Amino acid sequence: MAVNVETLEKLERRITLTLAASEVNSEVESRLKKLARTVKADGFRPGKVPMSVVAQRYGYSVQYEVMNDKLGQAFAQAANEAQLRVAGVPNINQKDEAAEGTMAFDATFEVYPEVSLGDLSGVEVERVTAEVDDAAIDKTVDILRKQRRTFAQRPAADGAQAGDRVTIDFEGKIDGEPFSGGKADAFQFLVGEGHAASRAPRAFGLGGGRVGQGQQPASQA
């Protein structure tokens, strides 16, 4: 069938979809009959619920489902016949007027823009290259090795040492008064690794001292 595509503005388009009321009603009736085989209702055996009861309980939801399916199929067919590259989901609204025995809907949607490439034969493209030396490889391998290392509990008598992972509870104070954001429980950091958190050992006496209990590196990949 011929599809009339209306251009609204820029990439927005609109087409009219028409559904035969008889087809919709037939499909609704068919699905309700299928549903009636398994639906349960008080006072009736499974599969013996009257169609009037089934239609009263499930008619609206089944009709909504059928309409969605039929409109989706009609829109896909119309877009395909009009060779439209639809972007996103269409906004579909029922029209007030339609031919007898039919239902009409306006589908508003956007399409992808048509992009045409010019002559690229004279375009110069800068090729960017990067050289990786042995030092960069060694640095990356060392980072990966540290990321994959595991830790084992160090005896409490040994205290925390550089490279250990330490877990502490702390509360920071200014002039003897706690300040907002200065408290943490089960805070972990690596002693002497150069991270921002590694400044905490000096503040809490862990810079090589014996405060706290560390976990020493057990292995490196």
C-alpha positions in Angstrom: 0.0 0.0 0.0 1.1 3.6 -0.6 2.4 5.4 2.6 1.9 9.1 2.9 4.8 10.6 4.8 4.3 14.1 6.2 7.4 16.2 7.0 6.8 18.3 10.0 10.2 20.0 10.7 13.8 19.0 10.3 13.9 15.3 11.0 10.4 14.9 12.3 7.9 12.9 10.3 4.3 11.7 10.6 2.4 8.9 9.0 -1.2 7.7 9.4 -1.8 4.1 10.5 -5.2 2.4 9.9 -6.4 -0.8 11.6 -9.5 -2.7 10.7 -11.7 -3.0 13.8 -12.9 -6.5 12.8 -9.3 -7.7 12.8 -8.6 -6.2 16.2 -11.8 -7.7 17.7 -11.2 -11.1 16.2 -7.7 -11.2 17.7 -8.9 -10.1 21.1 -11.6 -12.8 21.0 -9.1 -15.4 20.0 -6.7 -14.5 22.8 -9.5 -14.4 25.4 -10.6 -17.9 24.4 -7.0 -19.1 24.7 -6.7 -17.4 28.1 -10.0 -19.0 29.3 -8.4 -22.5 29.0 -6.2 -21.8 32.0 -7.7 -18.9 33.9 -9.0 -19.6 37.4 -11.9 -18.0 39.2 -13.8 -18.8 42.4 -16.7 -21.0 41.9 -15.5 -22.4 38.6 -13.3 -25.3 37.6 -10.1 -24.4 35.6 -11.0 -24.0 32.0 -14.7 -23.7 32.7 -14.9 -20.0 33.5 -17.5 -18.3 31.3 -16.3 -16.1 28.5 -18.3 -13.2 29.9 -16.3 -13.4 33.2 -13.0 -13.8 31.4 -13.8 -10.8 29.2 -14.8 -8.7 32.2 -11.6 -9.4 34.0 -9.1 -9.5 31.2 -10.8 -7.8 28.2 -9.1 -4.4 28.7 -5.6 -5.7 29.1 -5.9 -8.1 26.2 -7.3 -5.4 23.9 -4.4 -3.1 25.0 -2.0 -5.9 24.2 -3.5 -6.6 20.8 -3.6 -2.9 19.8 0.1 -2.5 20.7 1.0 -5.5 18.6 -1.1 -4.5 15.6 0.1 -0.9 15.7 3.7 -2.0 16.0 3.3 -4.3 13.0 1.5 -1.6 11.0 4.2 1.0 11.8 7.1 -1.3 10.9 5.4 -2.3 7.6 4.7 1.4 6.7 8.2 2.5 7.6 9.7 -0.3 5.6 7.6 0.5 2.5 8.5 4.2 2.7 12.2 3.3 3.2 12.4 5.3 6.4 15.3 5.0 8.8 13.4 5.6 12.0 15.3 7.0 15.0 13.8 6.0 18.4 10.2 5.0 19.3 7.2 6.7 17.5 4.6 8.6 19.4 1.2 7.2 18.4 -2.1 8.9 19.0 -5.6 7.8 17.9 -7.4 10.2 15.5 -10.9 11.4 16.2 -12.1 10.6 12.7 -11.7 7.4 10.7 -13.5 5.5 8.0 -16.3 3.2 9.1 -15.1 0.0 10.5 -11.5 1.2 11.0 -9.4 3.0 13.6 -6.9 5.6 12.5 -3.7 6.7 14.3 -1.1 9.3 13.8 2.5 8.1 14.3 5.0 10.9 14.9 8.7 10.1 14.9 12.1 11.2 13.9 14.4 9.8 11.2 18.1 9.6 10.9 19.6 12.5 8.8 20.9 11.7 5.3 24.7 12.2 5.3 26.6 12.4 2.1 30.4 12.3 2.0 32.3 14.5 -0.4 35.4 13.7 -2.2 38.0 12.7 0.4 40.8 11.8 -2.1 42.6 15.1 -1.4 42.3 15.0 2.4 45.5 14.8 4.4 45.3 12.7 7.6 47.9 12.9 10.3 49.0 9.5 11.5 49.7 9.5 15.2 52.2 7.0 16.5 53.5 6.2 19.9 56.6 4.4 20.8 56.7 2.1 23.8 60.2 1.5 25.3 61.3 -1.1 27.8 61.0 1.4 30.7 57.3 2.0 30.0 56.7 -1.8 29.7 58.5 -2.5 33.0 56.5 0.3 34.7 53.2 -1.1 33.5 54.2 -4.7 34.5 55.2 -3.4 38.0 51.8 -1.6 38.4 49.9 -4.8 37.3 52.0 -6.9 39.7 51.2 -4.6 42.6 47.5 -4.6 41.7 47.4 -8.3 41.9 49.4 -8.9 45.0 47.9 -10.6 48.1 48.6 -10.0 51.8 49.2 -12.2 54.8 48.8 -11.2 58.5 52.1 -9.9 60.0 52.7 -10.8 63.7 51.5 -8.0 66.0 54.9 -7.8 67.6 56.6 -6.8 64.3 54.5 -3.6 63.8 53.7 -2.1 60.5 56.4 -1.7 57.9 56.8 0.0 54.5 54.7 -1.9 51.9 52.3 -3.3 54.4 48.5 -2.8 54.1 47.3 -1.3 57.4 43.7 -1.1 58.7 43.0 1.6 61.3 40.2 3.5 62.9 40.9 7.2 63.3 39.4 10.5 64.3 41.0 13.8 63.3 40.9 16.8 65.6 41.7 20.4 65.4 42.6 22.1 68.7 41.2 19.0 70.4 37.9 19.2 68.6 36.8 16.6 66.0 36.1 18.1 62.5 33.6 17.0 59.8 35.0 14.3 57.5 37.9 13.5 59.7 36.7 10.2 61.1 36.9 6.7 59.5 36.6 3.1 60.6 38.4 0.2 59.0 40.4 2.6 56.9 43.0 0.8 54.7 46.1 2.1 53.1 49.6 0.9 52.0 52.4 2.2 54.1 54.9 4.3 52.0 53.2 3.8 48.6 53.1 7.5 47.9 49.2 7.7 47.8 47.4 10.6 49.5 46.3 8.1 52.1 49.9 7.1 52.9 50.3 10.5 54.7 48.1 9.1 57.4 50.8 6.8 58.9 52.9 9.9 60.0 49.8 11.5 61.5 49.0 8.4 63.5 52.5 7.3 64.4 52.8 4.5 61.8 55.8 5.8 59.9 57.9 2.8 60.8 56.7 2.6 64.4 54.9 -0.2 66.1 51.4 1.2 66.3 48.8 -0.9 64.6 49.1 -4.3 62.9 50.0 -4.6 59.3 49.5 -7.2 56.6 52.7 -7.9 54.7 52.7 -8.7 50.9 52.4 -12.5 50.5 52.9 -12.8 46.8 53.1 -10.8 43.5 51.8 -12.1 40.2 
